[in-house]
Amino acid sequence: MEKATIQLETLTCPSCLQKIDNAMKSLDGVEKDSVNVLFNSSKVKLDFDASKVSIDQIEKSIRDLGYEVKKSQVKAA
């Protein structure tokens, strides 16, 4: 498992947070219980299995929702 912290553009509404949360939990390889979308700091934290899903795929699913990914940080869990 890897741990990712993804910095997003500023989130402006709670429904944005919910959309991102649902999208992350629907990705195969993302540990659903680890998904944490932080509204105030506009960050997404999650654990994922790199053999099932890449950080690029995770970022793409956020971009596909219309949110800009500023940077990602991945560490071995």
C-alpha atoms as one frame of an Amber mdcrd trajectory, in Angstrom:
protein
   0.000   0.000   0.000   1.039   3.565  -0.706  -0.150   6.747   1.009  -1.040
   9.723  -1.157  -1.599  13.352  -0.249  -3.055  15.295  -3.154  -3.195  19.103
  -3.080  -6.161  20.499  -5.006  -7.273  23.937  -6.057  -9.353  25.608  -3.348
 -12.567  23.699  -2.702 -15.516  26.057  -2.564 -18.444  23.927  -1.448 -19.227
  20.805   0.581 -20.778  19.124  -2.476 -17.347  19.355  -4.190 -15.915  17.454
  -1.261 -18.644  14.803  -1.548 -18.086  14.338  -5.291 -14.351  13.811  -4.828
 -14.909  11.506  -1.848 -17.330   9.310  -3.834 -15.055   9.215  -6.887 -12.042
   8.135  -4.814 -14.014   5.416  -3.027 -15.231   4.037  -6.361 -11.699   3.487
  -7.715 -10.490  -0.098  -7.634  -7.328  -0.266  -5.546  -8.143   2.670  -3.246
  -8.632   1.710   0.401 -12.147   3.094   0.961 -11.761   3.561   4.723  -8.609
   5.633   4.186 -10.194   8.293   1.941 -10.196  11.686   3.669 -11.083  14.858
   1.762 -10.015  17.893   3.805 -12.198  20.859   2.908 -10.259  23.624   4.696
  -6.856  22.672   3.286  -8.218  21.396  -0.076  -6.352  18.105   0.225  -7.228
  14.494  -0.410  -5.490  11.822   1.649  -5.849   8.147   0.847  -4.109   4.778
   0.784  -3.965   2.833  -2.455  -2.608  -0.371  -3.927  -0.153   0.688  -6.645
  -0.519  -2.673  -8.384  -4.219  -1.900  -9.022  -4.330   1.871  -9.515  -1.639
   4.506 -10.161  -1.390   8.011  -8.752  -1.858   9.234 -12.345  -5.200   7.425
 -12.576  -6.274   8.856  -9.215  -5.316  12.385 -10.334  -7.096  11.889 -13.668
 -10.334  10.890 -11.934 -10.161  14.120  -9.877  -9.447  16.186 -13.015 -12.334
  14.464 -14.816 -14.635  15.873 -12.119 -13.369  19.352 -13.001 -10.914  19.965
 -10.152  -7.305  21.004 -10.633  -4.625  18.851  -9.004  -1.755  21.087  -7.917
   0.620  18.391  -6.689   0.714  14.900  -5.259   2.953  13.293  -2.728   3.195
   9.514  -2.462   4.912   7.570   0.320   5.170   3.874   1.022   2.746   2.962
   3.778
